């Protein structure tokens, strides 16, 4: 009886439902940790003003800030009700007409939960957590393994990309989740059609996921292109084509086309064309000191070097392999040694009886490059093992003989690579490498993580010598992943957080809280007002001095407040409270130039 009771308890504790619940809870905890500690960076501030219908520099607030003879303004005037056209104009100005579905959802969220850094980041936190659960469902259904599904879910839970971007009030986590949901619905439609059923509800869901993902970020369309390619290659059912075609057209006609024809989306492609020309020119004339970052001409060498870290970071076992830190020459040597190891294993190391020299040679090959590497980094051991991991991934593929599972794996490969290949193609088309960046290939991460899960499982199915060798490499890589997560939490991982130094809590929210606490009737709030320097007509509101600091601060002030405020064009850094009774000037916050203007 005792044995049976213990056995029953162990079965309950190890049940997939309980384990995935614990993984989801763990994922949520990782995403909530320090989620509101660091102040909003530039794009997040754009998100905030877009959801408030505010145009930077007051294009739709001339009556508040620029009425002739009007010296003061109040939060109540700032927060006056705004029509839909103001929201569209704001999105055009700061986000080239992109992401309306994210802004619409966040606007509704703020109406219910209020406006704070944690509140506006919470949708990203929740969507990032839901991605973990959806990866579990996808793997369990289409690779028929609870243990593999749990492993992939765990890897998704600790993926640095998803943790970092869950701390950003931007569209990425939402759009990746919706495109992943679109993939799940696509496969479920094929399942139901194979049963001879016509899944109307799934078609509607797929059309909505296509529309909402595309309106979250236009590059989400690359995932749906993979669906189309898969359909062309593996499906010959006319009714499936008609159903998916109508659902896609319905999403396009109902939501996408109206936005791109009548809404702010009509400026998206115009702006992209303008940016392509601008960045292409800078790549040729000023690639390093242009104010935007490093923009190199799209030569084969430059594109390859820029693509290596983007592709490497998609797969957790190669995360962090960069030409900038390890040098291209060293990576080539490490990869060549790994390829030699693959050839040795394939020829001599797969049988029941593995020669002793093979078991000694493989770990030796992983470290042999240190005799000639110009950088003595343990990461190069990981780099040398990468060909072995890809070899084991191919062996994992071979292990699946069932046609639906093999087709599913092919779809995973498509969706893991096509978004990045699309960026590479665009780079050559536009003549510069600026668009080859991690966040734009982020749609591939869920599928790449499933491939990583397959690889890790295959490692532990190998002969002892290879299992121990690669387990040691995975342990080393786990250290680097843990270190990366630490640096993300500490705001010291620029590739993921865009900052290499620790951001304090939101300066504008801090200033607003101090104003609310210290303001008394008769006081006046002064805002710094540097001269404006618009780059184009959309940015130009035809004013000589900036009102941005006043706008950002007022977002956190009560909507019905009547605090007297004005711009102070004599200084550029301090928010000052002038006490009405004594004329004492109290510094509410000093931005110190760009130091606290993230």
C-alpha positions, 0 to 999 in steps of 0.5 A, spaced: 500 500 500 505 504 501 509 503 495 502 504 491 501 510 494 508 513 493 507 511 486 501 514 485 504 521 488 510 520 484 505 520 478 501 526 480 507 530 481 510 528 474 504 529 470 505 533 464 499 538 466 502 539 473 509 540 470 507 545 464 503 549 470 510 549 474 514 551 467 509 557 466 509 559 473 517 559 472 516 563 466 512 568 469 516 569 474 522 570 470 518 575 466 516 579 472 522 580 475 525 587 475 520 588 469 518 595 472 525 597 475 528 600 468 525 606 465 522 606 458 527 607 453 525 611 446 521 606 443 517 605 449 516 612 450 513 612 443 508 606 445 506 610 450 504 617 447 501 613 441 496 610 445 495 616 448 493 620 441 499 625 442 503 627 437 511 628 439 512 636 439 505 638 439 502 637 432 495 636 435 496 640 441 497 647 438 492 650 442 495 647 449 502 649 447 503 654 442 496 659 442 499 666 441 499 670 448 497 663 452 503 662 457 501 657 461 498 650 460 495 644 465 494 637 465 487 638 464 488 641 457 493 636 455 489 630 456 483 633 452 479 628 449 482 626 442 479 623 436 481 617 432 485 621 427 490 624 432 492 616 434 493 615 427 497 621 426 501 619 432 503 612 430 505 615 423 510 620 426 513 615 431 512 608 428 511 609 421 504 607 421 506 600 424 503 596 429 496 599 430 493 592 433 498 592 438 496 600 440 489 598 440 490 592 445 494 597 449 490 602 449 484 598 452 489 595 457 490 602 459 483 604 460 482 598 465 489 597 468 491 604 468 498 607 466 504 605 469 511 602 467 509 595 469 502 596 466 504 598 459 509 592 459 504 587 462 501 585 455 508 583 453 509 579 459 503 575 459 504 574 451 511 572 452 509 567 457 503 564 453 508 563 448 511 558 452 504 554 453 503 554 446 510 551 444 508 545 449 501 544 445 505 544 438 510 539 440 506 535 444 501 534 438 505 534 432 511 530 435 507 526 440 512 526 446 510 529 453 517 529 455 520 533 449 514 538 449 516 539 456 523 540 455 521 545 449 517 549 454 522 550 459 527 552 454 522 557 451 521 559 458 529 561 459 530 564 452 533 570 453 530 574 447 523 572 450 525 575 457 528 581 455 522 583 450 517 581 455 520 587 459 519 592 453 512 595 452 513 594 444 509 589 439 514 584 439 511 579 444 504 580 442 506 579 434 510 573 435 505 569 440 499 571 434 503 568 429 505 562 433 498 561 434 496 562 426 501 556 425 497 552 430 491 554 427 494 552 420 496 545 422 489 544 426 486 546 419 490 541 415 488 536 421 481 537 420 481 537 413 484 530 413 478 528 417 474 530 411 471 536 416 470 543 414 473 547 420 469 554 419 471 556 426 479 555 425 478 558 418 476 565 421 481 564 427 487 563 422 484 569 418 484 574 424 491 571 426 494 573 420 491 580 420 492 582 427 500 579 426 501 583 420 498 589 423 502 588 429 509 588 425 509 587 418 514 582 418 510 577 421 508 576 414 514 571 413 511 566 417 505 566 413 509 565 407 512 559 410 505 556 411 503 558 404 510 554 401 508 548 406 501 548 403 504 548 396 509 543 397 505 538 401 497 539 400 493 537 394 486 538 397 482 544 393 477 545 399 483 547 403 486 552 398 479 555 398 478 555 405 485 558 407 485 563 401 478 566 403 480 566 411 487 570 409 483 574 404 478 576 409 483 578 414 486 582 409 480 585 406 477 586 413 483 589 417 489 590 413 487 593 407 483 598 410 489 600 415 494 600 409 489 604 404 485 609 409 489 609 415 496 610 417 499 604 414 499 608 407 505 611 410 509 605 412 512 603 405 513 610 403 517 611 410 521 604 408 523 607 401 525 613 404 529 609 410 532 605 405 535 610 401 537 614 407 541 608 410 544 606 403 547 613 403 550 613 410 552 606 409 557 609 403 558 615 406 558 615 414 557 608 416 560 609 423 558 616 426 551 617 423 547 617 429 543 611 427 549 606 429 553 602 424 550 601 417 555 598 413 554 597 405 551 590 403 557 586 401 557 579 401 562 579 407 558 584 411 552 581 410 555 574 412 558 577 418 552 581 420 548 575 419 552 570 424 550 573 430 543 573 428 542 566 426 547 564 432 542 567 437 536 563 434 539 557 437 540 557 444 546 552 443 550 557 439 547 564 443 553 569 443 557 567 438 559 573 435 565 575 430 565 582 434 568 578 440 571 572 437 573 574 430 571 571 424 578 567 423 577 564 430 570 562 428 572 559 421 577 555 425 572 552 430 567 550 425 572 547 421 574 543 427 567 541 429 566 539 422 572 534 422 569 531 429 562 530 425 566 526 419 569 522 425 563 520 428 559 519 422 564 514 420 567 511 426 563 513 432 556 511 431 557 503 432 556 499 439 563 499 440 567 505 439 574 505 438 578 508 444 581 513 439 575 516 437 572 517 444 579 521 445 579 525 439 572 528 439 573 532 445 581 534 443 578 537 437 573 541 440 579 544 444 585 543 439 584 550 436 586 554 442 593 553 439 592 558 434 586 562 436 587 569 437 582 570 442 582 565 448 575 564 449 571 558 452 566 560 447 570 557 442 569 550 445 562 552 444 563 554 437 567 548 435 561 543 438 556 547 433 557 542 427 556 536 432 549 539 434 547 540 427 549 533 426 545 530 432 539 535 429 539 531 423 540 525 426 533 526 430 530 528 424 532 521 421 529 518 427 522 520 425 519 516 419 512 518 420 510 522 414 506 528 418 512 528 423 517 529 418 513 534 414 512 538 421 519 538 422 520 541 415 515 546 417 519 548 423 526 549 419 522 553 414 520 558 419 526 558 423 530 560 417 525 564 412 525 570 416 532 571 417 533 570 410 528 575 408 532 580 412 538 578 408 535 579 401 532 586 403 539 588 405 542 586 398 536 589 395 537 596 399 544 596 399 545 596 407 546 591 413 542 596 418 535 591 418 539 585 419 537 585 427 535 580 432 528 583 433 526 583 426 528 575 426 524 574 432 518 570 429 523 564 428 525 563 436 519 559 438 520 554 432 528 554 433 527 553 440 523 546 438 529 544 434 534 546 440 529 541 444 530 536 439 538 537 439 538 536 446 534 530 447 538 527 441 545 529 445 543 524 451 541 518 446 548 518 444 554 513 446 557 515 453 563 518 450 559 523 446 554 524 451 559 526 456 563 531 451 557 535 449 553 535 456 559 538 458 559 543 452 551 544 454 553 546 461 558 551 459 553 554 454 548 554 460 553 558 464 553 563 458 546 563 458 545 564 465 550 570 465 546 573 459 540 573 463 543 576 469 546 582 464 539 583 461 536 584 468 542 589 470 541 592 463 548 591 461 546 587 455 545 592 449 543 587 444 537 585 448 536 591 452 539 596 448 543 599 454 550 598 457 549 601 463 543 601 468 537 605 467 534 608 473 526 608 474 522 612 469 525 619 470 518 622 468 514 618 472 518 620 478 518 627 476 510 627 476 510 623 482 514 629 485 510 634 482 503 631 485 506 631 492 509 638 492 505 642 488 500 647 491 495 652 488 499 658 486 506 654 484 508 653 477 512 647 473 517 649 468 520 644 463 526 644 459 526 646 452 532 645 448 531 647 440 528 643 436 532 639 430 527 636 425 529 631 420 523 631 416 516 634 414 513 629 419 517 630 425 517 638 423 511 641 427 514 648 426 516 650 433 523 652 435 523 649 442 522 642 444 516 640 448 517 633 449 519 633 456 513 636 458 509 631 454 512 625 457 511 628 464 504 630 463 502 623 461 503 621 468 499 627 471 492 626 473 487 628 467 483 633 471 489 637 474 490 644 473 497 645 475 500 651 472 506 649 467 510 653 462 516 652 458 523 654 460 527 656 454 533 658 458 535 651 460 535 644 457 535 639 463 531 641 469 524 640 471 523 646 476 517 647 481 517 655 482 513 656 489 508 661 488 509 664 495 516 665 496 518 664 488 523 659 491 525 654 485 526 647 487 529 642 482 524 636 481 528 632 476 535 634 472 536 630 466 543 631 465 543 632 458 542 625 455 544 621 461 537 620 463 533 621 457 533 614 455 
